[in-house]
């Protein structure tokens, strides 16, 4: 800001221009949602006032940043007139931050002085502006480098140079025993499960709950300009998982979820009678969401698992969101893409959680088959 002003470009010092040039923001970024320029400018004003207040040096060049402006003002206080000038306490800057600045008791820097005096004043300006430059660089670096908890959670996936594979559950997964309902069993069965059959001859029927979770995840990846592809778990082979980060969407209908979650503390479990639940390796008596799942009818409370791990088998970061039932998967997708939910949970973790594996057990209340806000029931970190 000092350099631009000294070069006669003070009029170009607008909030958006500074955000783009100094903090490397996108030219179209929302200044209301990202007030970094205003925040740093306010801190610079306060620190400048604190510097002059503590040093008591009122006889030199003084740099001030007027309220609602990003063009600094250079003030020259003569020794005779400034000795009786009261020092400005830093708190006054914050207290009157919304008031327009007044120049009535200040002598603006005379630009028409003699050349020796201008040279001397210029040297003083350069020396004094070092403080402003240091404040802007240090504060700007701190704010620019800071990442939200949501970004830190997704960092292993976002920082990978490879595109992300979004691997969804089998869209053709049929709930209900095909021998007891009106749906005829296809002639060519690709895969049979405890609740039905899957065949490529069936029309692609997308589970809307999984799609909602998939949409939220894709939104996060698009915001971070991260490339991704979407594939059905049945069509995803082992070699596909070796190419880059993986996000697994779906529980019992996703064979890769069932494979990788098997080694974790909380697991998806089921029996031959059609009961499905989340079990706990540490507490054999714990069962979350024990019920018989039937298509379109879900209990008043559903459970899901969210995991962020570095999977040794494929040597890739993997994120899993898997509900006991589809509404649980949708709630899990909301949990890992909503900053509010993620921030509240991550505050409870130890300081070094960023480098750890995480598994989170969540619950959600279901009304009219739609999940509500997710709540953390338990978690495991290793």
KABEL-V275025 format. One record per pair of residues at least 6 apart in sequence whose ideal C-beta (glycine too) atoms are under 6 Angstrom apart, sorted by the first residue. I is the first residue (numbers start at 1). J is the second residue. If there is no record, write none. Layout:
I,J / I,J
This chain:
1,13 / 1,70 / 1,72 / 2,72 / 2,129 / 2,132 / 4,13 / 5,71 / 5,72 / 10,71 / 13,70 / 13,71 / 15,31 / 15,37 / 18,37 / 18,70 / 19,25 / 19,37 / 20,27 / 22,140 / 23,36 / 23,140 / 23,144 / 36,143 / 40,139 / 40,140 / 43,139 / 44,65 / 44,135 / 45,65 / 45,93 / 46,90 / 46,93 / 47,135 / 49,88 / 49,90 / 49,93 / 50,90 / 53,87 / 53,89 / 53,90 / 58,77 / 58,82 / 58,85 / 59,79 / 59,82 / 60,124 / 61,74 / 61,124 / 61,125 / 61,128 / 62,75 / 63,72 / 63,128 / 63,132 / 64,73 / 65,72 / 66,101 / 67,101 / 74,109 / 74,125 / 75,106 / 76,109 / 149,342 / 149,343 / 149,346 / 150,339 / 150,342 / 152,354 / 153,342 / 156,317 / 157,164 / 157,245 / 157,317 / 158,224 / 158,226 / 160,244 / 160,245 / 162,243 / 162,244 / 163,227 / 163,228 / 163,244 / 164,228 / 164,245 / 165,229 / 165,246 / 166,228 / 166,230 / 166,247 / 167,231 / 167,233 / 167,236 / 167,246 / 167,248 / 167,256 / 168,210 / 168,232 / 168,249 / 168,250 / 169,210 / 169,233 / 169,250 / 169,253 / 169,254 / 170,198 / 170,233 / 170,234 / 170,253 / 171,204 / 171,205 / 171,206 / 172,198 / 172,202 / 173,198 / 173,253 / 174,196 / 174,197 / 175,195 / 175,295 / 176,196 / 178,185 / 178,196 / 178,197 / 186,199 / 186,201 / 188,199 / 189,197 / 189,199 / 190,198 / 190,199 / 190,200 / 191,198 / 207,326 / 209,326 / 209,327 / 209,329 / 209,330 / 210,249 / 210,250 / 210,329 / 212,330 / 213,249 / 213,321 / 213,329 / 213,330 / 213,333 / 214,249 / 216,333 / 216,337 / 217,247 / 220,337 / 221,228 / 233,254 / 233,255 / 233,256 / 241,314 / 242,314 / 245,316 / 245,317 / 246,316 / 246,318 / 247,319 / 248,254 / 248,256 / 248,257 / 248,320 / 249,321 / 250,329 / 251,257 / 251,268 / 251,322 / 251,323 / 257,320 / 257,322 / 260,311 / 261,267 / 264,359 / 265,281 / 265,380 / 266,278 / 266,280 / 266,305 / 266,359 / 266,361 / 267,279 / 269,277 / 269,279 / 270,276 / 274,292 / 275,290 / 275,292 / 276,293 / 276,324 / 277,287 / 277,288 / 277,289 / 277,290 / 278,288 / 278,289 / 278,303 / 280,286 / 288,303 / 289,303 / 289,324 / 291,299 / 293,325 / 298,325 / 298,327 / 298,366 / 298,369 / 300,366 / 301,363 / 301,365 / 302,325 / 302,327 / 302,328 / 302,364 / 302,366 / 303,324 / 303,328 / 303,363 / 304,323 / 304,328 / 304,331 / 304,332 / 304,362 / 305,322 / 306,321 / 306,332 / 306,335 / 306,336 / 306,360 / 307,320 / 307,359 / 308,319 / 308,358 / 309,318 / 309,357 / 310,317 / 311,318 / 321,332 / 321,333 / 323,329 / 323,332 / 327,366 / 327,371 / 330,371 / 331,364 / 331,371 / 331,374 / 334,374 / 335,341 / 335,362 / 335,374 / 345,376 / 356,381 / 357,382 / 358,381 / 359,380 / 360,379 / 361,377 / 361,378 / 362,374 / 362,376 / 363,375 / 363,377 / 364,371 / 364,372 / 364,374 / 365,372
